[in-house]
Amino acid sequence: MSEHNGKPQKKTGRRPKADPAKIRYTISFNEHEHSRFLELFDQSGMNVKAHFITACIFEKTIKTVKVDKGTMDFYMRLTSFHSQFRAVGVNYNQMVKLLYTNFSEKKAAAILYKLERQTLEMVDIFKKVMQLTEEFDHKHLKNPE
């Protein structure tokens, strides 16, 4: 066993750090300061308060993430809508193939006419969704510069 700082060094456990942080400081906050500190810490997205404090002291860039629950909900619903829209497209293609393989040309054309009208209505709805998404984007997500 080799000696390190007067203590015998064991071969098990963690390897010692080359430059361990051993110097500590304490700080006291009143209630208002503490709530402000916690608010800034939450906004930073960091997981360790000590790393956050170190970043603040040495003026490293601190990332602030603001999560808006309404925006997240809108995004999740829009994603769900988009996946449903894609699924309808896949079903549409399968339906057309089945119509032409299982029905006469005249019967398939009649059913396709009805399907086409429904598709046009769906396209109109999708255009409205796109318009509302753009309005939401300009009102709530874009930072006016």
C-alpha positions as CSV (number, residue, x, y, z in Angstrom):
1,M,0.0,0.0,0.0
2,S,1.3,3.5,-0.9
3,E,1.0,6.4,1.4
4,H,-1.0,9.5,0.4
5,N,-1.1,12.5,2.8
6,G,0.0,10.4,5.7
7,K,-2.8,7.9,5.2
8,P,-2.4,4.5,3.7
9,Q,-4.2,4.4,0.3
10,K,-6.5,1.5,-0.3
11,K,-7.1,-0.1,-3.7
12,T,-10.8,-0.1,-3.3
13,G,-13.4,2.6,-3.6
14,R,-13.4,5.8,-5.6
15,R,-10.2,7.3,-7.1
16,P,-9.3,10.5,-5.4
17,K,-9.9,13.7,-7.5
18,A,-6.9,15.6,-8.7
19,D,-8.2,18.9,-7.4
20,P,-11.0,18.3,-4.9
21,A,-13.2,21.2,-3.9
22,K,-12.6,21.4,-0.1
23,I,-13.2,25.1,0.6
24,R,-16.8,25.9,1.7
25,Y,-18.7,29.1,2.1
26,T,-22.1,29.6,3.7
27,I,-24.7,32.1,2.8
28,S,-27.9,33.2,4.6
29,F,-31.1,34.3,2.8
30,N,-34.2,35.9,4.2
31,E,-37.5,34.5,2.9
32,H,-37.8,36.8,-0.1
33,E,-34.2,36.3,-1.2
34,H,-34.6,32.5,-0.8
35,S,-37.7,32.4,-2.9
36,R,-36.0,34.5,-5.6
37,F,-32.9,32.2,-5.5
38,L,-35.1,29.1,-5.9
39,E,-36.9,30.8,-8.8
40,L,-33.7,31.6,-10.6
41,F,-32.4,28.1,-9.9
42,D,-35.5,26.5,-11.3
43,Q,-35.3,28.7,-14.4
44,S,-31.7,27.8,-15.0
45,G,-32.5,24.1,-15.6
46,M,-29.6,23.0,-13.5
47,N,-29.9,20.1,-11.1
48,V,-27.2,21.0,-8.5
49,K,-27.5,24.2,-6.6
50,A,-23.8,24.4,-5.9
51,H,-23.1,24.3,-9.7
52,F,-25.7,27.0,-10.2
53,I,-24.0,29.3,-7.5
54,T,-20.6,28.6,-9.0
55,A,-21.8,29.6,-12.5
56,C,-23.4,32.8,-11.1
57,I,-20.2,33.8,-9.3
58,F,-17.8,33.2,-12.1
59,E,-20.2,34.8,-14.7
60,K,-20.6,31.7,-16.8
61,T,-23.5,31.7,-19.1
62,I,-26.6,30.5,-17.4
63,K,-29.4,29.0,-19.4
64,T,-32.9,30.0,-18.4
65,V,-35.7,27.8,-19.5
66,K,-39.3,29.0,-19.1
67,V,-41.9,26.3,-19.5
68,D,-45.4,27.5,-20.3
69,K,-47.9,24.8,-19.6
70,G,-50.4,26.2,-22.1
71,T,-47.8,26.1,-24.9
72,M,-46.7,22.6,-24.0
73,D,-50.3,21.4,-24.0
74,F,-50.9,23.1,-27.4
75,Y,-47.7,21.5,-28.8
76,M,-48.7,18.0,-27.5
77,R,-52.2,18.3,-29.0
78,L,-50.8,19.6,-32.3
79,T,-48.3,16.7,-32.5
80,S,-51.1,14.2,-31.8
81,F,-53.3,15.8,-34.5
82,H,-50.4,15.6,-37.0
83,S,-49.9,11.9,-36.3
84,Q,-53.6,11.3,-36.7
85,F,-53.6,13.2,-40.0
86,R,-50.7,11.0,-41.2
87,A,-52.6,7.8,-40.1
88,V,-55.6,9.0,-42.2
89,G,-53.4,9.4,-45.2
90,V,-52.1,5.8,-44.8
91,N,-55.7,4.5,-44.4
92,Y,-56.7,6.5,-47.5
93,N,-54.1,4.8,-49.6
94,Q,-55.1,1.4,-48.3
95,M,-58.7,2.1,-49.0
96,V,-58.1,3.1,-52.6
97,K,-56.2,-0.1,-53.3
98,L,-58.9,-2.2,-51.7
99,L,-61.6,-0.5,-53.7
100,Y,-60.0,-1.2,-57.0
101,T,-59.2,-4.8,-56.1
102,N,-62.6,-5.8,-54.6
103,F,-65.2,-3.7,-56.5
104,S,-66.0,-2.9,-60.1
105,E,-64.6,0.3,-61.6
106,K,-68.0,2.1,-61.5
107,K,-68.7,1.1,-57.8
108,A,-65.2,2.1,-56.8
109,A,-65.5,5.5,-58.5
110,A,-68.8,6.2,-56.7
111,I,-67.2,5.4,-53.3
112,L,-64.1,7.4,-54.2
113,Y,-66.3,10.4,-55.0
114,K,-67.7,10.3,-51.4
115,L,-64.2,9.8,-50.0
116,E,-62.9,12.7,-52.0
117,R,-65.5,15.1,-50.6
118,Q,-64.6,14.1,-47.1
119,T,-61.0,14.6,-47.9
120,L,-61.6,18.1,-49.1
121,E,-63.4,18.9,-45.9
122,M,-60.4,17.5,-44.0
123,V,-58.1,19.7,-46.0
124,D,-60.1,22.8,-45.1
125,I,-59.9,21.9,-41.4
126,F,-56.1,21.3,-41.7
127,K,-55.7,24.8,-43.3
128,K,-57.6,26.4,-40.4
129,V,-55.3,24.5,-38.0
130,M,-52.3,25.8,-39.8
131,Q,-53.6,29.4,-39.7
132,L,-54.4,29.1,-35.9
133,T,-50.9,27.6,-35.4
134,E,-49.3,30.6,-37.1
135,E,-51.4,33.1,-35.2
136,F,-50.4,31.3,-31.9
137,D,-46.8,31.3,-33.0
138,H,-46.8,35.1,-33.7
139,K,-48.7,36.0,-30.5
140,H,-47.1,33.8,-27.9
141,L,-43.9,32.2,-29.1
142,K,-42.0,34.8,-31.2
143,N,-40.1,37.4,-29.3
144,P,-40.8,40.9,-30.7
145,E,-37.5,42.6,-31.5
